Amino acid sequence: MTKTILIATDYSLESLNILKKVLKEKDGKHDETKYNIIFVSGYDMGDSIRDLLFTTKSTIFGKIRSHEFCDAFSIIKNKYPHLINKMTCDIFTGSFQRTFNNYIITEKIDEAYYSPSIKSKGKGKFDIIPYIKKCKDLESHEITLEISESLPERGRLAEIFVEV
């Protein structure tokens, strides 16, 4: 059996702690379910015709996703191969609830996880948590993260190895 999970992210290393908590919980249940995991951030494409025509997802990810995030992403994927079927990154570019609801249906998303401490701000990003909360077709879960400000590994790849 395969289920799809959406994780609201800002593509920071801290947002990967949501996935670590979810996978740790799922691993403790010893369930045979495999999960397709989609990291999603809101992105405002703007009004420029040039930007709308010539901007690709890869150029957007080059702007909003760090190299450390990609490395940590791969480490988590390799740690839970028995749970993870596929992990991908995506952006939501809509501005209406109906558009988000259609995105959920199209991607066949079963569950969504988010943390109020992770806010997508800057570089054209916007927060999709209000859309998740209002979506009636989606089982959503709020994850509480305790992000230590004094963590010496903060912002570096070593942060992914800190237990949540």
Secondary structure, 3 states (H helix, E strand, C coil): CEEEEEEECCCCHHHHHHHHHHHHHHHHCCCCCEEEEEEEEEECCCCCHHHHHHCCHHHHHHHHCCHHHHHHHHHHHHHCCCCEEEEEEEEECCCCHHHHHHHHHHCCCCEEEECCCCCCCCCCEECCHHHHHHCCCCEEEECCCCCCCCCCCCCCHHHHHCCC
